[in-house]
Amino acid sequence: MNWTGLLQNLLVVVHLERIVCVRFSIPEEQEAGTLAGTLGGHFPPPYQLLTQEYLWMDKNTGNFYITEQKMDREALCPEETKAEECIILLNALVGPSGDIIQFPVIIEDINDNAPHFENNEIHLRLSEDVTVGTSLLLDDQAQDSDAGRNGELQYHLQGSNGAFKLRVENGPVIMLVVQTALDRERQDRYQMALVAADCGSEPLSATATLVVTVTDVNDNCPSFGPDSARSVTVPGDSPRNTPVAQVSATDPDLGSNAAIVYSLSSKVSNRARELFSLDSHTGHIALTQDLQSDRSEELVLKVLATGDHCPPAETQVTVSLLPKTNQAPAIKIGFIAEHQNQTMLLPENQPPTVLAVLQLVGDRDVNDSFLRIEGDVPFILSLQSDKYLLSTSKPLDYETKSEYEFNVTVNRQSAGGLAIASSRELIRVLVVDVNDNTPHFLQSHYKMEVRENNQPGEPLLKVSASDADSGHNGRVTYRLGEHTAAVFNMDSVTGQLSVSAPLDRERQDVHRFTVVAQDGGSPPSESVATVSVHVVDQNDNAPVFVNHHFVFFIPENVPPFAQVGRIGVTDPDEGENGNIGLSVVNGSGSFVLDNSKGTLRSTTALDREIQDRYELSLLASDNGHPFALTSTARVTIFVEDVNDNQPKVILPNSNLSCLTVSPATTAGTMVTKIYAIDEDSGFNSEITYTLAARDPAHHSSPFRLDSRSGNITVAQRLQVEHIGMHHLFIVVRDGGKPAPLHTTVWVNLLVNETAKPCHLDRAPRSLPYTLAQTPTQAPICEMEEGSTRSAQLTLLVGSGMLLASICLFVLTAVLYLKQRRRSPAQSKREEKEENQIPLRLRDKYYSD
């Protein structure tokens, strides 16, 4: 504990006013924020815990809660026994005066610790002659850190098969009790599971392996098998130490308990004892001297097998001694080739090679005898100086035949001239393998299909190659060829091909590589096979639009089913997984998608004046299985204006409208205004006003018309000759191309002193005037005369339009920025002034 903690505890002891008898119990390992108790019913507020390591307190209610640091009973109270309580004392300030109180909190145990064994394996040794009911103390007991019932343990055995049981005594003391007789020769090892479980409401358990080894005792005696008695024949000219026979007894015990001593019975004759010896440990019987017997003789050997504390077991060997005979011609072999145990070893593919020298030896008929090979084998005998050379007649092939056994016979001429075999010698030749064969694949090209997004480590296929050689020369290992993708692995022994990562068909749909099979020869031989792995598509890619937002422009006069634009969408999958269908998921049905060409088409006639833009949502869906994947995109279609609306005159509202103008009106005064609108946009809605004709026509008109604003002003001082009715025929044109649209209106002005309202009963009569013709309405001759000048001015006009467009763009940007800086009130006021019709004596205009 640091000095700060010591000082704090000292101050608490000094200022502690009382210890509260209130006790609180909290289960260990509670989650943060859990309510642990309250001081609210015992003391007035406010409240404050002096230490907040495990608990924190609400200063207003006195409730205290678990902090982020959980309480572990086994860590807080490691020294207490399981029967004692784990108590922590907490100090708090309570009440307005800040009294210091101390109260205990009991940390209750929960079953949060499983039993555990110190050793995972417990080994015991028992003698096989242990009595039934014998008990053995098990020192390796389990431990449990919990308290009470949570820490009490119960034990039981699993897998004893009734041979053992457990007995638990007070303490607790665990005893292993033997229930059945043990026999090492029948079962020498028992493996069981010792399970310890606590007594909690939800018990936890631990398991240790209990191994009981049964040790051997000398409870078996030696015995001979039922066929141990045998009869042997010994030639009368056998040399000393010639093996005669071997007896063998068995004892199922182990080690020294199974030791057997062989001896001859006392009933064996002295003649037999003189001729034969018996090895007391191995049971081998051999001659003690050279035999030179001219007569037949039969001797019986009774052999005893004795063990420790056991009666002897007995068997019998009958030995027949044959008389000595004259030695017939025999074959003596002198090996030239490498040999082992009288067997010659010859590497394959060798040219004809001498293997051995054979010579006839014997007491009789040697001069009249000769050697001959029996059977059709690739070996020959050649006589040189009374000796025969045994050699191969052609190169030997291990894969054709690896071992040859044939007889070389001793033959002599009979009276009839026929060769009669009197004796023979077995010749064995082993052909030693040479690495003269390369591995051979069962297939030269392996093909398989695998679905993309496969599991890592998934086996794909197994290649197999064989090698006709043997041993290391025929042992085949496998490896992947160069330039093979790193995701492929090959088991060098089994030839199993696997993939370590998911494959992606969209990145690579076919993987081609080689597999090399190599044998273990020196130098090794190799062969190669090709592997093709075709990655089968899965619907793992949703359709992708070229743009998330398509923007198209279309004139309003396009016919139905005209193409609006092309919708670009791709899907990297193949087949049905990549077959995409497009549809419009919202809208009024004015547009439809042509899936065959991937184009968006209009279905109805469009009118910009009704709706100038359309917002659509497109859905792209593939035909993948087991479910289709989709994606969406936005489409904005702007309907471009076409000059399909004539200007509409708002004021004056009738050709019968009339306005009285005083003769005293000064020059430059605006007396009325022509106001017209055009529902088109852009140049198509720009209106100009033209005075086409006037009545009376023989006098100059005192009124002037502004072609842009439509304002009609007094052009000059009004004279006496101006008094009277003036009819002005106004042509209102828009700026549409190539042919503007127009409408006409009569403006009637009465110059008169009287202030009475002006009235017209009928529209003015037709006057001799001519409207300006549009380019398409001009006479053909005029068009031909202007064609030359038009061709010359084309370049100039185009350059001018380009310059005008740039200026218009700059002007528009400046006006837009200026407009955004104006206050809303000013904008609203200017909008009102702009839309207001500056028509003097408006009431007179609408008097009709």
C-alpha positions, 0 to 999 in steps of 0.5 A: 500500500502506498503512503497516500493509502496509509494516510487515508486509512489513518485519517479514517480511524481518527475521525471514525464516529461509528461502525454501522451494524448494517451488513451487505452481501454481494455475489462475486463477479457481478457486472458493472453497474449492478446495484449492490445495496443502499445507505439511503434508508439508514442515513440522510444524504449526501453520501460519498464512498472514501474508496471507489475501487470496487463500488461507487455510490450515488451521492443523492440516493445512497445506492452503491453499484459495482464498478468496472473492476469486478470482485473476485472472492478468491483474489480478495480473500486468498488466505481465508478458508472455505468455511470463513466469510470474505468481508471487505470494510468500506468507509463513507461520508454521510449526512450534511455534517459529513459523518464518517461511518464504516460498514462491512460488505460480504463477498459471496462465493459463486461456482466460477472455478472448476476443479483441477488436477495437478497431474493430467495422468495418474499412474499406479502399479499393481501385482497381478496376484493382488487380492480382491478388495485391496484398496490403494490410496490416491494421493492425486486429488483435485482442488477447487478454489470455490467455497461451500458446496461450490468447493465440495468435490465428488469423484467417480470412475469411468471406463473401469469395466468393473475391475476397479471402483472408488471408495471415498472416506472422510477427509476426504480420502480416495481409495481405489478398490480392486473388484476382480482378480487380475491376470497380467497375461490376459490384460496388463494395463487398465486406463480409466478416467477419474472425474471430479465434480463440484456440488454447485447448482451447475456442477463443474468437473475435471478429468484425469487419466488413471492408468493402472499397470499390472506387474508380473509374478511367476505364476506360469511354468514352461511347457512344450507344444503338442508337436514338440517331439520330432525325429531327425536323420544325421548322415554317418559322415557328418562333422563335429558341431553339425546342428541336429535339432532345436527344442523350444518351450514357452513360459507366458511370464516376463523377464526372469520369471520366464527363464527356461533351463534345458537339460537331458533326462537321466534316462538318456543313454551314455552313447547319446551323451557322448555323441550329442550336446544340449545348449541349456539356454537355447535348446540347440542339439549338436554333434560333439565329434566327427561321425565315421559310422558304417552302420545305422543307429537310432538314439532317443534324447529326452529333453527337460525344460525347467523353470523357477519353482516349477516341475520340468516339462519333457519332450523327445528327439529321435536321432537316426544315424545313417551309414557312411557312403562313398561320395558321389560327384558334387558341385563346388561353387566359386563366386565371382559376382557379388553374393549374399547367403549363397545368392548372387547379385547382378545389376540389370542391363549388364552385358553377358557377365561371368557370375561363378566358377563351378567345379566337379568334386567327389570320390567316383564317376567324376571323370565320366560326369559333366554339368548341365543347366536345367530349364530355359533360363538366360544363363550358360555354362562353358567348360574351361580347363575342367571348370565351368564358367557360369555367365548370363547369355543376355542382359537381364531386366529387373522389371521383367523378372527380378529373381532366377532359381535354376538347377545345375545337375551332375550328369553321366553317360549310361550304357545306353548313351543317355545322360542321367542326373545323379545330383544337382545344385540350386543356383539363385540369382537376384537381379538388382534394380537400376533406375532405368525407368521414369515415373509414368502418370496414369493421365497426361492431362488432368482436368477438373472443375471447382466452384469459385469462393471455395473453402481454403484447404479444400482438396481438388484432385489426386495425381498418380504416377508409377515407376517400374523400378523398385526401392528408392528407384521406384519411390515417386514424389510429386511437386508443382512445376514452375510458374504455378500460382502460390494458392495451389499446394501439392502433397509430395507423397500422396499427390493430393492437390489442394488450394490454400485460398478461395479462387475468383473466376473473375480474376482468372477462370482457368489455371493451367500448370504442370505437376512433376513426378520424380523417383528416388534414383541417383540421378533421379528421373522425372516426368510431367503431367498437365493440370487444368483447373476450371473455376466455375462461376458463382453469382458473387458479383452484383451488376455495376452501372457505368455511372451512379447517376445518368443525366440525359437531355431530350427535346420535348418534340421527340416522338414516342419511343424515341431513344433517350440515352444508353444505360451502361451496366456490366456484370463480371459473372458469366452465363445466367449469373451475368445476364442482366435485366433492367427496369424502371422502379419508379416514375409515371410510366413515361419511360421504359427500358429496352433491355435488348439494346440497353437504352432508355426510351420515352413512351409518351409525348413530352411537354416541357411546359408541363414537366421539364425534368424527370427523376427515375430510379433504375434497377439492374438484376442478374439471373443468378442462382440461388438468388439474384443480385441487384444494384440501382442507379439514378437517372435525371432527364431534362426536357429541352425546350422547343419553340412550340408556344406563341407569345400570349398578350396579357395587356391589353386584354382585348383589341377593343381596349381604349386609353385616353391621352391628354394633349398636354402630355409631355414628350417622353411620358409612358402612356401604356405598356404591351405585356406578353408572355411566352411559356417556352424558355431561353431564346424561345421565350425572348419577346420583341415588340414591333409597330407594324401599322398605324391608323391614320397612316397619312400622319406620323404617329406621335407615339413610340414603341420600345421593342424590348420593354413594350413601353409606349411613350409620347415621342413628340409634343402633341399638336392639334392635328394629333387630336383624335383616335390612334390605332397602333397594330403591334406584332409580338414575336419570340426569339425562336429558331429557325422560325419565330412565332408571333401574335398581334394586338391593337393598341387604341389611344384617344388624344382628347381633352375630355377625361371621359372613358374611351370606348370602342364598339368594334375592332379597327378595320384592316390597314394596308400593312405587311408583316415582316416575313420569316426566312422560310416565308421569303420569296424564292428569288430573295433566298437565292440572292441571299444564299451567296451572302449567307455562305460568305457570312457563315464563318463570321456569324459562327465566330460571333455566336461563339463570342456571344455565348462566352459573354453570355455565360460570364454575364449570367455568372455575374448576375447569379452571384449578385442575385444571391447577395441580395436580401430576401426582402429586396428580392421579393420587392424587385420581383413584385416590381418586375411583374407589375404592369406599368400601365397608366389608367389601368382601370380604364383598360379594364372598364370593358 
